[in-house]
Amino acid sequence: MKKIILGALIFCSTIAVQAQEKEYNKWSLDLGAGAHEIINPLSPGYKTGALALGQANLGVRYMFNEKFGLRLDVGYNEFKEGDNSLPFRANYYRTTLEGVVNAGSLLNFSSFTNRLNLLFHGGIGLSNLKTITPIDTGSGEPLMNFTVGFTPQFKLTNRVSLFLDASAVFHDYQNFAFDGAANTRDREISASIFNTSIGVNISLGKHKQNADFLQAEEVVLNNEIETIKERLNKAETEIAALIVKKGEINKEALIYELDTRYLLKGETNSKYANVITGSNVDFIRELLNSGYINVYFNTNKTTIQEGSLNSVNYLKQFMIDNPSVNALLTGFADETGNADKNLQLSENRAKSVFDILVAAGIDANRLSYAGGGEDATVSGKARPLARKVTFTIK
């Protein structure tokens, strides 16, 4: 029985996950600061030293999907002499439009970690270099820049992650060196600055997940299957304990009976088709009332999923075999959308199950239905389990 219920729930969950649109935040902010080093051009006698402090950057990023995006990055560097260097001061401003590749998504990092990720980025923009001492270059020199880099990430929460970034900035030919002297090098595009940053990424939006750490569908489904297994294991334990309290009853015999009575009954080729045995009414009532047998629906739909029809048959057969019991059907919706519309949707779902049972021969006076509105106990990728109708046997 447990395997049958698990199979039905996995089927429903698979269909729902495949049909559901991915919901995640696409906008984010990158705030970083750290060290830099001038690669060239510098006049003889001038140097910054390896990875001197004095640079910061702010990035606004939009991901078209979980793999590719764009970032507008603004950066500032304040250069000064390092050890054993002639004194100099220079300010540098940069704006760059970059493409972003989520390597973690492409390489399916989520299959082995939900904390680590890796981004690559590169793009083109404009810069301005202004030397203050020893030669004042006035308003500075405008430059075209080309930036490439990579960014390891570590997720702290669903909205906040830490990052390290290493980037190289290339310039088209510079008329002036960073110390303000005339550049005597041949005209070429060359590496000019190396930046390293530590910073924080903040996801913007109403969703719990963001594009950087979005889990692959198969990983989400596997997690949901494990959750379902845990629920069923807990259900089996609770029902077994209930049976022990009410007397020494053979649990395996009851499960066997439930299988033959409520799944195989009515099948013409089944040897159990016409077998009627005594059932433990309290056991089956508890199973129906505890939420382990529900009817599931697709997003914004009132049509029962095909994989949930067995659940309706369970209740129909139980009410036929126990004409003194009544049932309340309670519909639910997930948390997405308007609350008032979800309340009506939940009632319509309960009504659809009510109509099926009445059409199947159950007296309408033995049935009642109601809308429970939104089921706030599940969210995110587990929302398919919120779109349901539950049974309460009276």
Secondary structure, 3 states (H helix, E strand, C coil): CHHHHHHHHHHHHHHHHHHCCCCCECEEEEEEEEEEEECCCCCCCCCCCCCEEEEEEEEEEEECCCCEEEEEEEEEEEEECCCCCCCCEEEEEEEEEEEEEEHHHHCCHHHCCCCEEEEEEEEEEEEEEEEEECCCCCCCEEEEEEEEEEEEEEECCCCEEEEEEEEEEEECCCCECCCCCECCCCCCCEEEEEEEEEEEEEEECCCCCEHHHCCCHHHHHHHHHHHHHHHHHHHHHHHHHHHHHCCCCCHHHHHHHHHHHHCCCCCCCCCCCCCCCCCCHHHHHHHHHCCCCCEEECCCCCCECHHHHHHHHHHHHHHHHCCCCCEEEEEEECCCCCHHHHHHHHHHHHHHHHHHHHHCCCCHHHEEEEEEEECCCCCHHHHHHHCEEEEEEC
